[in-house]
Amino acid sequence: MTDAKPFLPYGRQWIEDDDIAAVVGVLKGDFLTSGPAVDAFETAFARHVGARHAVACSNGTTALHLTIKALGLGPGDTVIVPTVTFLATANAAVYEGVRVVFADVDPETALMTPDTLRDALARAGGAAKAILPVHLAGQPADMAGIGAVAAECGLKVIEDACHATGGSYEDGHRVGASPHGAMAVFSLHPVKTITTGEGGVITTNDDHFAERMRLLRGHGMVRDEAAFLNADLAFDGAGAGNPWYYEMAEVGFNYRITDMQCALGLTQLAKLDRFVERRAELVALYDRLLADAGLEHVRPLGRRAGCRPGWHLYVVLVDFQALGTERARVMTAMRERGVGTQVHYLPVHLQPYYRRLDPNLHLPGAWDYYRRCLSLPLFPAMSDDDVARVVDVLAGAIGGRH
């Protein structure tokens, strides 16, 4: 029987009156897209993170693709991606004909480590050009350690920070402003910490990368007279630039974000610290209530010391086999009592497309994590009573409480 209480999904947006008013304000104005709200949001996001540039685009996947393009990667190049991530981290490289070599992860944190990175680099055979560490669930990977390996091997680092908006590394820098990363990518999907509906942002301190990504997100079009190549078409008889003229020297994409989205992003960004703090409170409460419940074979995701996660997911590691049950059965039982759960993620190297490319690849850390992981509801609008309810429902679903 389903509980009468509202259904708790594993994640959801928190939209308030000022968010709605900001979007309505854009709808009543002159620019719905490619207008001042985009510049304002990029400036505010870069300032909040502590990076020189923020480039906003249509979603996190297109953001990842733009970073691959900015590095100039293509056929013959290789990148290292942890296998526990969303499909987009790997797919963005494949779009450009880049080979992906998957790294294993720590089975307790699901994060790529310097050791699993070195193993992947050995399998790459010296062909790697870049590394894409993933800050899974909001917990930053070991950027100092990964950055040291990257520097030793002459590799660029693109951080997939789609889960980690608002987090901080051990050195105190905000996620997105690491001295070890060339670029960092964020997602603004509704289940993430802040949202623009759909949207993505790339932060970087490199002027060239920022310029390249802004060019490529808008079809590769330029209106700068100094960059024009077709002088006979670009200029009038007096040498002045024709006012309608633009050029495309290389193919780009329509990866732009709208002013409506960026207006929402600005009001959401103003609440980011509050949202991150509330998520941290909920995580701490989950930890305490799970410990108090004494559920055998259930424990929280492992933690890295020193960093300040921008928690996106609350993951528990459950030994379903030891409990004599199956994950699908537990998830169904919880859903019937009004609690949504999810699995983040099936290791990408096991997806049919990638499995065909390397059918014998075995990454034991990722498998150990995957067979146990379960994401419980986590979003800032949850109450403390909601967390207690989730723990109670979990206990009942695994047979620990009736």
C-alpha positions, 0 to 999 in steps of 0.5 A: 500500500502506498503511503498517503504522504507526498512522493519523494523523488531522488532529486528535484528543483527548488523554484521560489517566487523570485525565480519565477519573477526573474523569468517573467521579467525576461519574457516582458523584455526585449531579449529572450536569447543571446541578450544581457542575461547571458553575460550577467549569468556568466560573469556572476558564475565565474565570480562565484567559483573564482575562475576568470571565465564562465561559458554558458551553454545549452546543457552539461553534455554540450559543455563537455563537447565544447571542452573537447573541441577547445582542446583540439582533440580528434581522431588518433587522440585518447582521453581517460574517463572513469567508468562510473559516470553518466554517458555524456562524459565519454560520449562527448569525446567520441563525438570527435572521434576520440578514443576513450580508455576507461579508468577504474574507481575506488569501490567506496567513493566511486572516484577515479584515483591517481592509481586507477588513472595510472593503470588506465594510462598504461592501457592507453599505451602513451596515446592519452591527451586529456583526463576527465575526472568526475566529481561523483555525487558532489564529492571532488576527486583527488585533484592534487593527485590527479593533477600531479599525474597529469603534469608528469605525463603532459596531459590536460585535465577537464573536470566533470563537475556536473554533480559538484556545483558549490563544492570546494577542494581540500586546498580551499578553492571552489570546484571549478577553479582548481589550479590542476584543471584546464576547464571544469564543466557544470550541469544545470539540470533540474535535479542538480544543486541549481538549475536553469531548466536545462543548461551547462557552464564551463569555467576556465582561467585560459583566455584562449579556451574561453574564446574558442568555446564561445565561438563554437557554441554559436555556429562558429560565426564571427562578426569581428572585422579583424578576423574576417577572411573574405575582404571582398565581401566583408567591406564596402568600397571605402573599407568599412565593414558591411553591417550585415556581414558575418563569417564562419571559418569553421563549423560550430554548433547551436549550443547557446543558452537563452536569457530566460534560462540565465535569468533563472540561473542568476536567482538560483546562483544567489541561493547556491550557498544556502542550497549547498549548506542545506544539502550538507545538513541533510547528508549529516542527518542521513549519516546519523539516522542510518547509524542509529538504525543499525542497518546491517550491510548498509553504509553511506558512500565513502568520504574523502577527507578535507574537501567540502562536497557540493552534495548532489546525491546521497548514495548508500552502499548496500550488500544486497546479496548478504541481505538475501534480496535484490536491488530491484525488489528494494527499489520497488518496495520503497517506491510503493511506499512513496520513496524514489531511488535511483542507481548512479551509475551502470559503469559506462564500459559495460554499455553495449557500444563500449563493450563491443570496443573492449569486450574483455575489460574488467574494472573490479572497483567499479563493479564492486561499487555498482552492485551495492550503490543506491541513491536515496532522495536528496534535495534542499526542500526536504525536511528532517522528517522526510529523511527519517521517513526515507531511512524508515522505508529503506529499513522496511524494504530490506527487512530491517524494520516492520 
